[in-house]
Amino acid sequence: MSVMKKERVNFIIGMPEKIFLAIVLVIMMFTMFYSDIIVTAKFSMIFIDSLFDGKYASFYINALESGVAPEGAVYDIGIYIVFAIWGFPVWALNKLFGIDVMAIGCLLWFKLLLILFMLGSIVLLKKIALEIGLSDKASQYVGYLSGLSLLFIFPIFVAAQYDVIPVFFMLYGILGWLEGDRKKCLLFFSIAFIMKPIAILTYGVLLLLEEKRIGHIILKAAISLIPVFICKGMYLLNPVNRASNNIFLAGVISNLLKVSVPAGNGGFSLFFLIGASIYLAAYLQKLTGDIKYDGRKFIWFAFLLWAAFCLFLEVAPYWIIYLAPFLIMVLFFNKESINTSLLMDLILNVGLIFSMVVSFSWVYGGEKTFSYLILRPVYQMINSEDIPTVCGLLRRLNLTEMQPMVNSVVIAAVIFIAYLSYMGIKGESDEKEILIENWHIRIRIIILYGWMALCLLLLWVGKMSLDF
């Protein structure tokens, strides 16, 4: 009697899996939305108008006076430039035919921009995987796993957030460094900084790993920030910019300091302690000249830094996307433990999303989730107060009380992944074949369908309560 072997797949996602994944992502694309991108899209239209009003650096004043958002435009100019370029057809349609940016087609157009940047990020991840010594097939699987990562999908397909744009430029900068092109590295990291300064965290690891002379570290850091200084300088004398744009950065810094551990007469930030330790360890490392090994060590340090960022700070629900690329790559450092690493990755993904849903209920599965795109007519038939939310359901089931336990499990998963990836960081088993169990792919697709089904069910319950 023969013993049935466990079914395994060697870097192949079957056609059924691809079809089911495509279907659920298309459904998310056309139904789920978060309002933050609407504000940025409208401000990008105002940015284009400001180019023709004959007033120097008037954008932030015009944005504040528009009444779109009470705080005005809070980001650096880079994000609005990207959105203005992409949104120029929307601006033209508005001027010619009066089409509103709130039209479903216009909102989908802006959401498509994020998906294109996600696809570009996946392509860059595959190239980075090749540069750090992963095989062609392993790099393909890095791409597949990126398309299935909840840390990519939820910020983009559910919340429609644009942090994927600086992530794209950040990955381009990393690729430039791995290829030995320092100018390319500096250029694309600098672009990432004018999108969201938070990308500086990654550049800090890279800089300290490569440069040991304090003066040169300060000089290179200053050079990388020149585009930021230029953008700030353009609006430096603008009091509205100081009151709106800079308040966002102040809020970010405040969040970095908010989560602390009691000690003595005060407390200390656990993230700053871990972050400082990672930066110090990177500084004390010596590059070997083997870009595969050095690249993996950098990726590993960056993974630890962003994991600490997501776990020990009060982060926005879309900042988890900065962790995603580094998490995905370290999973493949230890091929002998790949399935264990993927299991830990799944636990980490689900745990972080659970925490984001509980902490930011209005972003992921909130009552206005379906109020903007093709299900808008259904939503408009219902009082938003009557629509149950995912977080509300979790509270009713007393599952939100499990958040401390979930966070503990996630931390354990991070530690496990860090250990397994560190043990395989030298890449000594690169020639070995990676065998991925099929369920790792299928369970992720099932989770996406489960999320979509749950959100639609809650919308239906809201409509049924209205009908009765």
Order of alpha helices (4+ residues) and beta strands (2+ residues): beta-alpha-alpha-alpha-alpha-alpha-alpha-alpha-alpha-alpha-alpha-alpha-alpha-alpha-beta-beta-alpha-alpha-alpha-alpha-alpha-alpha-alpha-beta-alpha
